[in-house]
Amino acid sequence: MMEPLFNIDFKKIPSSSGKEAAERKKNFELFLKGGLPGKKDENWKFSDLNFIINRNFKNITNNDNYKFDEKIELVNDFDHNKIVIINGSLKSYDLQSEENGKVKIENLKSLDRSYNRLKNNLDYLNKALSIGGFNLEVQKNYKCKKPIIIYNYFTENLNNKIINNSNKINISQNSELTLIDYNIGKNSKFIKNTYEEINIDKGAVLKNIILQKSKSNGYFYKNISGTQNYNSSYQNFILSSGPKFNKIELDINLEKEKSSCYILSGLNLSKEEHQEIKTQINHLAPNCKSFQKIKNVLDSDSIGVYQGKIFVKDIAQKTDAYQLSKALILNDQAEFNAKPELEIYADDVKCSHGSTSGSIDAEAIHYLMTRGIAFREAKKLLIKGFLNEIFDNIPEEKIRIFLEKSMAEQIDEIR
């Protein structure tokens, strides 16, 4: 079943040696042997990728021939550095706001990545076919003056294509970076499979924002594997409403004391959209903190999924871990699935988790309407109030206003 679905031409994949080419083919054979993950896999029980891909694709190829002669519309709301990624490959970058040599970026090939935590067969597929990606490093004791926006641009001729890439991000000791993944898609129906390795060193801070500019027919999977050192901070804001399918997995190791991890998400899903966020936060040292808040607004026949696990090792005393998912369901056909988990081996911890879902507050709608606000606008106001709480955790005012505006544009599409 798998071989007719994937029509891969390895001649189109540049390899530095015959050994690399053989390694790629070996990984592809391992992928074909196991196939796409489906509902028999506990991690994919709510997002049966095998069924979804077979239903929507018939002949998936890796042809990377494309013409790029368009001008990307840049964000003008605040000053920033720029990295341009075209169909998964590093195209250009502009880091002029930073001191020379303090921020480094270069191309990354699939087989360059160092981590070996196999999550599923999509890792084999990525190792076999990846032809793009980047290696980003912020040097020791350097706090970036401006955020970096990664313009992930997808061209028009990607129907039935698959894009695989791998990224490495290294935030060195006592350095800081705000990184915004800004996805810009056309109307093509394609698959993107990304693996990202993040290392946040002692005293370093990484703020990562994932944002979709507009609706997309793309099917996205991204696995983020991260390690955190002493007194480091990782903040991830997931605002990726828009793709037909999107699953983001985060596997974060808090390896040294006083490290902290914050994952916040606000998604507004509509017709035929399916998104899953899956997290595993591993508390492996004492006095670490994690905070997760996931919010979904679900309209039409959309599907939202959150699977979150907090693992606390026996030596990780004084752990403070919080996890909450909430869903606002606007249509009887919409679906929300939540699976919160705690696995705790230490006895001096503060851990909590929960999940709630419900429809919009009819009394609040009525109250707003008695104040002269039309039903549709009253509904939008309540949705904005539900989602905008996520932005309270973003201290940079211009970035926060830009994100609120982007979310408001998505909400305006609700009928």
Secondary structure, DSSP 8 states (H G I E B T S, - for coil): -HHHHEE--GGGS--SSHHHHHHHHHHHHHHHHH-S--TTSGGGTTS-HHHHHHHH-S-EE---------------SS--EEEEEETTEEEEEE-TTS-TTTEEEEE--GGG-------SHHHHHHHHH--B-EEEEE-TT-B-SS-EEEEEE--S--TTBEEEEEEEEEE-TT-EEEEEEEEE--S---EEEEEEEEEE-TT-EEEEEEEE-S-EEEEEEEEEEEEE-TT-EEEEEEE---EEEEEEEEEEEE-STT-EEEEEEEEEE-TT-EEEEEEEEEE-SSS-EEEEEEEEEE-TT-EEEEEEEEEE-TT-TTEEEEEEEEEEE-STT-EEEEEEEEEE--SSEEEEEEEEEE---HHHHHHHHHTT--HHHHHHHHHHHHHHGGGGG---HHHHHHHHHHHHHHHTT--
